[in-house]
Amino acid sequence: MSVRNQRSSYGALPYTPLLPWQVRERRFKLVGLGRRGLEPDHVYAFLDRVATDMAAVYAALAASRREAASATEALRRQQSDGADRGSEA
């Protein structure tokens, strides 16, 4: 079970999502000579790609939240204007 899915008896554990800069700056220990391991350049190129994708997702999420807030505010104004007109009649 991942840390995300674990719950304490007092509710959900605090979870802070990774940020793109945290992915880009992540470093791994190199394996010793004669041992198996991954090519560091490939790992870091992949992490950079993941961080770039994360940055795009976070930007799209922020834009969606702004758009939703704007639509919600417009709907509230419209409902308020309609209620005001109904009370005038």
Biopython code that builds the backbone (N, CA, C, O; Angstrom):
import numpy as np
from Bio.PDB.StructureBuilder import StructureBuilder

atoms = [
    (1, "MET", "N", (0.859, -1.179, 0.000)),
    (1, "MET", "CA", (0.000, 0.000, 0.000)),
    (1, "MET", "C", (0.897, 1.231, 0.000)),
    (1, "MET", "O", (1.860, 1.302, 0.764)),
    (2, "SER", "N", (0.590, 2.177, -0.837)),
    (2, "SER", "CA", (1.406, 3.381, -0.904)),
    (2, "SER", "C", (1.058, 4.315, 0.253)),
    (2, "SER", "O", (0.025, 4.162, 0.904)),
    (3, "VAL", "N", (1.929, 5.271, 0.491)),
    (3, "VAL", "CA", (1.699, 6.246, 1.556)),
    (3, "VAL", "C", (0.413, 7.020, 1.292)),
    (3, "VAL", "O", (-0.297, 7.384, 2.228)),
    (4, "ARG", "N", (0.115, 7.268, 0.034)),
    (4, "ARG", "CA", (-1.091, 8.016, -0.309)),
    (4, "ARG", "C", (-2.352, 7.336, 0.193)),
    (4, "ARG", "O", (-3.293, 8.004, 0.621)),
    (5, "ASN", "N", (-2.376, 6.003, 0.143)),
    (5, "ASN", "CA", (-3.594, 5.270, 0.459)),
    (5, "ASN", "C", (-3.719, 4.898, 1.933)),
    (5, "ASN", "O", (-4.764, 4.407, 2.358)),
    (6, "GLN", "N", (-2.679, 5.122, 2.708)),
    (6, "GLN", "CA", (-2.739, 4.784, 4.121)),
    (6, "GLN", "C", (-3.523, 5.851, 4.867)),
    (6, "GLN", "O", (-3.416, 7.041, 4.569)),
    (7, "ARG", "N", (-4.307, 5.415, 5.832)),
    (7, "ARG", "CA", (-5.053, 6.360, 6.666)),
    (7, "ARG", "C", (-4.769, 6.049, 8.126)),
    (7, "ARG", "O", (-4.681, 4.887, 8.524)),
    (8, "SER", "N", (-4.631, 7.088, 8.901)),
    (8, "SER", "CA", (-4.481, 6.894, 10.328)),
    (8, "SER", "C", (-5.873, 6.823, 10.935)),
    (8, "SER", "O", (-6.869, 7.032, 10.243)),
    (9, "SER", "N", (-5.943, 6.531, 12.221)),
    (9, "SER", "CA", (-7.249, 6.478, 12.869)),
    (9, "SER", "C", (-7.855, 7.875, 13.010)),
    (9, "SER", "O", (-9.028, 8.006, 13.359)),
    (10, "TYR", "N", (-7.074, 8.904, 12.745)),
    (10, "TYR", "CA", (-7.557, 10.277, 12.870)),
    (10, "TYR", "C", (-7.885, 10.911, 11.525)),
    (10, "TYR", "O", (-8.137, 12.114, 11.463)),
    (11, "GLY", "N", (-7.888, 10.140, 10.459)),
    (11, "GLY", "CA", (-8.202, 10.688, 9.139)),
    (11, "GLY", "C", (-7.047, 10.501, 8.182)),
    (11, "GLY", "O", (-6.122, 9.733, 8.445)),
    (12, "ALA", "N", (-7.108, 11.201, 7.083)),
    (12, "ALA", "CA", (-6.108, 11.050, 6.030)),
    (12, "ALA", "C", (-4.773, 11.648, 6.457)),
    (12, "ALA", "O", (-4.715, 12.675, 7.134)),
    (13, "LEU", "N", (-3.706, 10.977, 6.041)),
    (13, "LEU", "CA", (-2.375, 11.519, 6.266)),
    (13, "LEU", "C", (-2.177, 12.724, 5.354)),
    (13, "LEU", "O", (-2.713, 12.758, 4.246)),
    (14, "PRO", "N", (-1.424, 13.696, 5.806)),
    (14, "PRO", "CA", (-1.177, 14.833, 4.918)),
    (14, "PRO", "C", (-0.347, 14.373, 3.722)),
    (14, "PRO", "O", (0.620, 13.628, 3.886)),
    (15, "TYR", "N", (-0.714, 14.806, 2.541)),
    (15, "TYR", "CA", (0.005, 14.440, 1.323)),
    (15, "TYR", "C", (0.264, 15.701, 0.530)),
    (15, "TYR", "O", (-0.664, 16.428, 0.173)),
    (16, "THR", "N", (1.521, 15.953, 0.260)),
    (16, "THR", "CA", (1.902, 17.100, -0.545)),
    (16, "THR", "C", (2.371, 16.580, -1.892)),
    (16, "THR", "O", (3.337, 15.819, -1.948)),
    (17, "PRO", "N", (1.715, 16.970, -2.977)),
    (17, "PRO", "CA", (2.130, 16.471, -4.285)),
    (17, "PRO", "C", (3.511, 16.976, -4.669)),
    (17, "PRO", "O", (3.934, 18.053, -4.248)),
    (18, "LEU", "N", (4.205, 16.184, -5.470)),
    (18, "LEU", "CA", (5.508, 16.594, -5.977)),
    (18, "LEU", "C", (5.349, 17.773, -6.917)),
    (18, "LEU", "O", (4.363, 17.884, -7.645)),
    (19, "LEU", "N", (6.323, 18.634, -6.886)),
    (19, "LEU", "CA", (6.357, 19.768, -7.801)),
    (19, "LEU", "C", (7.411, 19.494, -8.872)),
    (19, "LEU", "O", (8.347, 18.731, -8.633)),
    (20, "PRO", "N", (7.271, 20.104, -10.045)),
    (20, "PRO", "CA", (8.224, 19.835, -11.119)),
    (20, "PRO", "C", (9.686, 20.031, -10.713)),
    (20, "PRO", "O", (10.537, 19.225, -11.089)),
    (21, "TRP", "N", (9.988, 21.073, -9.965)),
    (21, "TRP", "CA", (11.384, 21.303, -9.586)),
    (21, "TRP", "C", (11.907, 20.187, -8.700)),
    (21, "TRP", "O", (13.101, 19.890, -8.737)),
    (22, "GLN", "N", (11.036, 19.552, -7.892)),
    (22, "GLN", "CA", (11.473, 18.450, -7.043)),
    (22, "GLN", "C", (11.856, 17.234, -7.885)),
    (22, "GLN", "O", (12.795, 16.512, -7.551)),
    (23, "VAL", "N", (11.131, 17.015, -8.968)),
    (23, "VAL", "CA", (11.463, 15.904, -9.857)),
    (23, "VAL", "C", (12.781, 16.187, -10.570)),
    (23, "VAL", "O", (13.645, 15.315, -10.663)),
    (24, "ARG", "N", (12.930, 17.414, -11.074)),
    (24, "ARG", "CA", (14.163, 17.760, -11.795)),
    (24, "ARG", "C", (15.400, 17.645, -10.914)),
    (24, "ARG", "O", (16.458, 17.236, -11.394)),
    (25, "GLU", "N", (15.290, 17.995, -9.640)),
    (25, "GLU", "CA", (16.456, 18.012, -8.758)),
    (25, "GLU", "C", (16.722, 16.682, -8.059)),
    (25, "GLU", "O", (17.711, 16.557, -7.337)),
    (26, "ARG", "N", (15.869, 15.699, -8.259)),
    (26, "ARG", "CA", (16.038, 14.396, -7.609)),
    (26, "ARG", "C", (17.294, 13.721, -8.144)),
    (26, "ARG", "O", (17.494, 13.663, -9.357)),
    (27, "ARG", "N", (18.130, 13.219, -7.268)),
    (27, "ARG", "CA", (19.356, 12.524, -7.654)),
    (27, "ARG", "C", (19.358, 11.143, -7.015)),
    (27, "ARG", "O", (18.784, 10.941, -5.944)),
    (28, "PHE", "N", (20.009, 10.195, -7.682)),
    (28, "PHE", "CA", (20.059, 8.818, -7.223)),
    (28, "PHE", "C", (21.508, 8.402, -7.042)),
    (28, "PHE", "O", (22.407, 8.923, -7.704)),
    (29, "LYS", "N", (21.723, 7.453, -6.133)),
    (29, "LYS", "CA", (23.064, 6.920, -5.926)),
    (29, "LYS", "C", (23.480, 6.125, -7.154)),
    (29, "LYS", "O", (22.668, 5.430, -7.766)),
    (30, "LEU", "N", (24.748, 6.236, -7.501)),
    (30, "LEU", "CA", (25.277, 5.442, -8.600)),
    (30, "LEU", "C", (25.640, 4.054, -8.075)),
    (30, "LEU", "O", (26.072, 3.906, -6.932)),
    (31, "VAL", "N", (25.462, 3.055, -8.910)),
    (31, "VAL", "CA", (25.824, 1.701, -8.498)),
    (31, "VAL", "C", (27.321, 1.517, -8.683)),
    (31, "VAL", "O", (27.949, 2.183, -9.506)),
    (32, "GLY", "N", (27.879, 0.600, -7.901)),
    (32, "GLY", "CA", (29.308, 0.336, -7.996)),
    (32, "GLY", "C", (29.663, -0.382, -9.284)),
    (32, "GLY", "O", (28.787, -0.878, -9.992)),
    (33, "LEU", "N", (30.939, -0.435, -9.581)),
    (33, "LEU", "CA", (31.403, -1.110, -10.793)),
    (33, "LEU", "C", (31.033, -2.584, -10.750)),
    (33, "LEU", "O", (31.121, -3.228, -9.704)),
    (34, "GLY", "N", (30.625, -3.100, -11.875)),
    (34, "GLY", "CA", (30.287, -4.516, -11.959)),
    (34, "GLY", "C", (28.897, -4.849, -11.442)),
    (34, "GLY", "O", (28.503, -6.016, -11.440)),
    (35, "ARG", "N", (28.160, -3.859, -11.009)),
    (35, "ARG", "CA", (26.802, -4.109, -10.512)),
    (35, "ARG", "C", (25.793, -3.610, -11.523)),
    (35, "ARG", "O", (26.107, -2.771, -12.368)),
    (36, "ARG", "N", (24.600, -4.121, -11.434)),
    (36, "ARG", "CA", (23.548, -3.691, -12.348)),
    (36, "ARG", "C", (23.008, -2.329, -11.914)),
    (36, "ARG", "O", (23.061, -1.965, -10.739)),
    (37, "GLY", "N", (22.501, -1.607, -12.868)),
    (37, "GLY", "CA", (21.917, -0.308, -12.546)),
    (37, "GLY", "C", (21.394, 0.361, -13.798)),
    (37, "GLY", "O", (21.433, -0.211, -14.887)),
    (38, "LEU", "N", (20.913, 1.556, -13.635)),
    (38, "LEU", "CA", (20.366, 2.315, -14.751)),
    (38, "LEU", "C", (21.376, 3.349, -15.215)),
    (38, "LEU", "O", (22.230, 3.786, -14.445)),
    (39, "GLU", "N", (21.274, 3.732, -16.468)),
    (39, "GLU", "CA", (22.133, 4.769, -17.028)),
    (39, "GLU", "C", (21.670, 6.117, -16.479)),
    (39, "GLU", "O", (20.556, 6.547, -16.781)),
    (40, "PRO", "N", (22.496, 6.790, -15.682)),
    (40, "PRO", "CA", (22.072, 8.048, -15.054)),
    (40, "PRO", "C", (21.551, 9.087, -16.042)),
    (40, "PRO", "O", (20.570, 9.770, -15.747)),
    (41, "ASP", "N", (22.183, 9.222, -17.205)),
    (41, "ASP", "CA", (21.720, 10.220, -18.178)),
    (41, "ASP", "C", (20.301, 9.928, -18.642)),
    (41, "ASP", "O", (19.514, 10.849, -18.861)),
    (42, "HIS", "N", (19.969, 8.646, -18.793)),
    (42, "HIS", "CA", (18.617, 8.275, -19.216)),
    (42, "HIS", "C", (17.605, 8.573, -18.114)),
    (42, "HIS", "O", (16.502, 9.053, -18.379)),
    (43, "VAL", "N", (17.995, 8.282, -16.880)),
    (43, "VAL", "CA", (17.106, 8.542, -15.742)),
    (43, "VAL", "C", (16.820, 10.035, -15.640)),
    (43, "VAL", "O", (15.665, 10.436, -15.496)),
    (44, "TYR", "N", (17.858, 10.857, -15.714)),
    (44, "TYR", "CA", (17.672, 12.292, -15.555)),
    (44, "TYR", "C", (16.934, 12.903, -16.744)),
    (44, "TYR", "O", (16.189, 13.868, -16.571)),
    (45, "ALA", "N", (17.124, 12.364, -17.941)),
    (45, "ALA", "CA", (16.356, 12.841, -19.097)),
    (45, "ALA", "C", (14.878, 12.518, -18.905)),
    (45, "ALA", "O", (14.009, 13.332, -19.221)),
    (46, "PHE", "N", (14.601, 11.322, -18.385)),
    (46, "PHE", "CA", (13.207, 10.945, -18.133)),
    (46, "PHE", "C", (12.598, 11.834, -17.049)),
    (46, "PHE", "O", (11.470, 12.303, -17.197)),
    (47, "LEU", "N", (13.335, 12.068, -15.965)),
    (47, "LEU", "CA", (12.824, 12.923, -14.893)),
    (47, "LEU", "C", (12.546, 14.332, -15.408)),
    (47, "LEU", "O", (11.565, 14.955, -15.003)),
    (48, "ASP", "N", (13.393, 14.835, -16.289)),
    (48, "ASP", "CA", (13.162, 16.164, -16.852)),
    (48, "ASP", "C", (11.883, 16.171, -17.685)),
    (48, "ASP", "O", (11.116, 17.134, -17.646)),
    (49, "ARG", "N", (11.658, 15.099, -18.433)),
    (49, "ARG", "CA", (10.428, 15.003, -19.234)),
    (49, "ARG", "C", (9.195, 14.944, -18.333)),
    (49, "ARG", "O", (8.186, 15.594, -18.607)),
    (50, "VAL", "N", (9.286, 14.160, -17.257)),
    (50, "VAL", "CA", (8.171, 14.066, -16.308)),
    (50, "VAL", "C", (7.898, 15.432, -15.680)),
    (50, "VAL", "O", (6.744, 15.842, -15.556)),
    (51, "ALA", "N", (8.954, 16.129, -15.286)),
    (51, "ALA", "CA", (8.794, 17.444, -14.662)),
    (51, "ALA", "C", (8.155, 18.435, -15.630)),
    (51, "ALA", "O", (7.318, 19.243, -15.226)),
    (52, "THR", "N", (8.539, 18.380, -16.893)),
    (52, "THR", "CA", (7.947, 19.264, -17.899)),
    (52, "THR", "C", (6.462, 18.967, -18.057)),
    (52, "THR", "O", (5.642, 19.882, -18.127)),
    (53, "ASP", "N", (6.119, 17.676, -18.114)),
    (53, "ASP", "CA", (4.705, 17.291, -18.219)),
    (53, "ASP", "C", (3.923, 17.724, -16.984)),
    (53, "ASP", "O", (2.788, 18.188, -17.094)),
    (54, "MET", "N", (4.536, 17.572, -15.801)),
    (54, "MET", "CA", (3.870, 17.987, -14.565)),
    (54, "MET", "C", (3.606, 19.488, -14.576)),
    (54, "MET", "O", (2.531, 19.933, -14.174)),
    (55, "ALA", "N", (4.574, 20.262, -15.032)),
    (55, "ALA", "CA", (4.400, 21.715, -15.081)),
    (55, "ALA", "C", (3.233, 22.077, -15.997)),
    (55, "ALA", "O", (2.451, 22.976, -15.686)),
    (56, "ALA", "N", (3.117, 21.376, -17.127)),
    (56, "ALA", "CA", (2.008, 21.638, -18.048)),
    (56, "ALA", "C", (0.672, 21.265, -17.413)),
    (56, "ALA", "O", (-0.316, 21.981, -17.575)),
    (57, "VAL", "N", (0.640, 20.149, -16.693)),
    (57, "VAL", "CA", (-0.600, 19.717, -16.033)),
    (57, "VAL", "C", (-1.001, 20.714, -14.950)),
    (57, "VAL", "O", (-2.172, 21.080, -14.844)),
    (58, "TYR", "N", (-0.032, 21.156, -14.145)),
    (58, "TYR", "CA", (-0.344, 22.127, -13.097)),
    (58, "TYR", "C", (-0.842, 23.442, -13.701)),
    (58, "TYR", "O", (-1.752, 24.066, -13.154)),
    (59, "ALA", "N", (-0.259, 23.865, -14.815)),
    (59, "ALA", "CA", (-0.707, 25.100, -15.471)),
    (59, "ALA", "C", (-2.134, 24.940, -15.998)),
    (59, "ALA", "O", (-2.956, 25.846, -15.861)),
    (60, "ALA", "N", (-2.422, 23.786, -16.600)),
    (60, "ALA", "CA", (-3.777, 23.535, -17.108)),
    (60, "ALA", "C", (-4.779, 23.462, -15.962)),
    (60, "ALA", "O", (-5.903, 23.950, -16.086)),
    (61, "LEU", "N", (-4.381, 22.858, -14.856)),
    (61, "LEU", "CA", (-5.256, 22.771, -13.689)),
    (61, "LEU", "C", (-5.563, 24.164, -13.144)),
    (61, "LEU", "O", (-6.711, 24.468, -12.820)),
    (62, "ALA", "N", (-4.547, 24.999, -13.044)),
    (62, "ALA", "CA", (-4.757, 26.366, -12.554)),
    (62, "ALA", "C", (-5.692, 27.134, -13.485)),
    (62, "ALA", "O", (-6.565, 27.867, -13.021)),
    (63, "ALA", "N", (-5.513, 26.968, -14.797)),
    (63, "ALA", "CA", (-6.390, 27.645, -15.757)),
    (63, "ALA", "C", (-7.823, 27.138, -15.623)),
    (63, "ALA", "O", (-8.766, 27.926, -15.693)),
    (64, "SER", "N", (-7.993, 25.836, -15.433)),
    (64, "SER", "CA", (-9.337, 25.263, -15.258)),
    (64, "SER", "C", (-9.999, 25.796, -13.999)),
    (64, "SER", "O", (-11.193, 26.099, -13.996)),
    (65, "ARG", "N", (-9.227, 25.909, -12.934)),
    (65, "ARG", "CA", (-9.786, 26.430, -11.680)),
    (65, "ARG", "C", (-10.205, 27.890, -11.833)),
    (65, "ARG", "O", (-11.249, 28.295, -11.322)),
    (66, "ARG", "N", (-9.391, 28.683, -12.539)),
    (66, "ARG", "CA", (-9.766, 30.083, -12.776)),
    (66, "ARG", "C", (-11.037, 30.161, -13.615)),
    (66, "ARG", "O", (-11.926, 30.964, -13.331)),
    (67, "GLU", "N", (-11.119, 29.329, -14.644)),
    (67, "GLU", "CA", (-12.298, 29.320, -15.506)),
    (67, "GLU", "C", (-13.539, 28.893, -14.729)),
    (67, "GLU", "O", (-14.610, 29.475, -14.900)),
    (68, "ALA", "N", (-13.400, 27.876, -13.876)),
    (68, "ALA", "CA", (-14.536, 27.413, -13.073)),
    (68, "ALA", "C", (-14.980, 28.495, -12.093)),
    (68, "ALA", "O", (-16.177, 28.704, -11.900)),
    (69, "ALA", "N", (-14.025, 29.181, -11.476)),
    (69, "ALA", "CA", (-14.366, 30.252, -10.541)),
    (69, "ALA", "C", (-15.080, 31.388, -11.265)),
    (69, "ALA", "O", (-16.033, 31.961, -10.737)),
    (70, "SER", "N", (-14.628, 31.713, -12.462)),
    (70, "SER", "CA", (-15.262, 32.766, -13.250)),
    (70, "SER", "C", (-16.688, 32.375, -13.632)),
    (70, "SER", "O", (-17.603, 33.194, -13.547)),
    (71, "ALA", "N", (-16.875, 31.125, -14.053)),
    (71, "ALA", "CA", (-18.216, 30.651, -14.424)),
    (71, "ALA", "C", (-19.136, 30.625, -13.212)),
    (71, "ALA", "O", (-20.310, 30.983, -13.312)),
    (72, "THR", "N", (-18.609, 30.204, -12.071)),
    (72, "THR", "CA", (-19.403, 30.169, -10.843)),
    (72, "THR", "C", (-19.844, 31.574, -10.451)),
    (72, "THR", "O", (-20.995, 31.791, -10.075)),
    (73, "GLU", "N", (-18.924, 32.518, -10.543)),
    (73, "GLU", "CA", (-19.250, 33.908, -10.202)),
    (73, "GLU", "C", (-20.296, 34.471, -11.160)),
    (73, "GLU", "O", (-21.217, 35.164, -10.728)),
    (74, "ALA", "N", (-20.166, 34.185, -12.449)),
    (74, "ALA", "CA", (-21.150, 34.663, -13.432)),
    (74, "ALA", "C", (-22.523, 34.061, -13.155)),
    (74, "ALA", "O", (-23.537, 34.750, -13.261)),
    (75, "LEU", "N", (-22.559, 32.786, -12.802)),
    (75, "LEU", "CA", (-23.828, 32.130, -12.485)),
    (75, "LEU", "C", (-24.460, 32.754, -11.245)),
    (75, "LEU", "O", (-25.670, 32.976, -11.210)),
    (76, "ARG", "N", (-23.655, 33.033, -10.236)),
    (76, "ARG", "CA", (-24.187, 33.667, -9.017)),
    (76, "ARG", "C", (-24.770, 35.042, -9.324)),
    (76, "ARG", "O", (-25.835, 35.401, -8.820)),
    (77, "ARG", "N", (-24.059, 35.813, -10.163)),
    (77, "ARG", "CA", (-24.573, 37.137, -10.542)),
    (77, "ARG", "C", (-25.893, 37.006, -11.288)),
    (77, "ARG", "O", (-26.832, 37.761, -11.037)),
    (78, "GLN", "N", (-25.963, 36.046, -12.205)),
    (78, "GLN", "CA", (-27.186, 35.840, -12.982)),
    (78, "GLN", "C", (-28.339, 35.431, -12.073)),
    (78, "GLN", "O", (-29.456, 35.926, -12.224)),
    (79, "GLN", "N", (-28.074, 34.532, -11.132)),
    (79, "GLN", "CA", (-29.124, 34.098, -10.210)),
    (79, "GLN", "C", (-29.559, 35.244, -9.310)),
    (79, "GLN", "O", (-30.746, 35.396, -9.021)),
    (80, "SER", "N", (-28.607, 36.044, -8.871)),
    (80, "SER", "CA", (-28.918, 37.189, -8.021)),
    (80, "SER", "C", (-29.753, 38.217, -8.782)),
    (80, "SER", "O", (-30.713, 38.764, -8.239)),
    (81, "ASP", "N", (-29.390, 38.477, -10.031)),
    (81, "ASP", "CA", (-30.163, 39.415, -10.856)),
    (81, "ASP", "C", (-31.573, 38.895, -11.075)),
    (81, "ASP", "O", (-32.525, 39.675, -11.043)),
    (82, "GLY", "N", (-31.729, 37.612, -11.294)),
    (82, "GLY", "CA", (-33.048, 37.008, -11.487)),
    (82, "GLY", "C", (-33.886, 37.084, -10.232)),
    (82, "GLY", "O", (-35.091, 37.325, -10.308)),
    (83, "ALA", "N", (-33.275, 36.882, -9.082)),
    (83, "ALA", "CA", (-34.001, 36.961, -7.814)),
    (83, "ALA", "C", (-34.437, 38.395, -7.544)),
    (83, "ALA", "O", (-35.530, 38.628, -7.027)),
    (84, "ASP", "N", (-33.580, 39.362, -7.896)),
    (84, "ASP", "CA", (-33.932, 40.775, -7.709)),
    (84, "ASP", "C", (-35.111, 41.158, -8.594)),
    (84, "ASP", "O", (-36.006, 41.882, -8.158)),
    (85, "ARG", "N", (-35.117, 40.679, -9.829)),
    (85, "ARG", "CA", (-36.224, 40.983, -10.745)),
    (85, "ARG", "C", (-37.520, 40.342, -10.267)),
    (85, "ARG", "O", (-38.595, 40.923, -10.419)),
    (86, "GLY", "N", (-37.426, 39.160, -9.697)),
    (86, "GLY", "CA", (-38.621, 38.465, -9.203)),
    (86, "GLY", "C", (-39.241, 39.170, -8.014)),
    (86, "GLY", "O", (-40.461, 39.144, -7.856)),
    (87, "SER", "N", (-38.439, 39.795, -7.181)),
    (87, "SER", "CA", (-38.975, 40.480, -6.005)),
    (87, "SER", "C", (-39.562, 41.843, -6.361)),
    (87, "SER", "O", (-40.338, 42.402, -5.585)),
    (88, "GLU", "N", (-39.199, 42.388, -7.534)),
    (88, "GLU", "CA", (-39.721, 43.684, -7.967)),
    (88, "GLU", "C", (-41.139, 43.567, -8.510)),
    (88, "GLU", "O", (-41.874, 44.554, -8.544)),
    (89, "ALA", "N", (-41.526, 42.381, -8.930)),
    (89, "ALA", "CA", (-42.840, 42.221, -9.580)),
    (89, "ALA", "C", (-43.983, 42.248, -8.616)),
    (89, "ALA", "O", (-45.138, 42.125, -9.023)),
]
sb = StructureBuilder()
sb.init_structure("model")
sb.init_model(0)
sb.init_chain("A")
sb.init_seg("    ")
for serial, (resi, resn, name, xyz) in enumerate(atoms, 1):
    if name == "N":
        sb.init_residue(resn, " ", resi, " ")
    sb.init_atom(name, np.array(xyz, "f"), 0.0, 1.0, " ", f" {name:<3s}", serial, name[0])
structure = sb.get_structure()
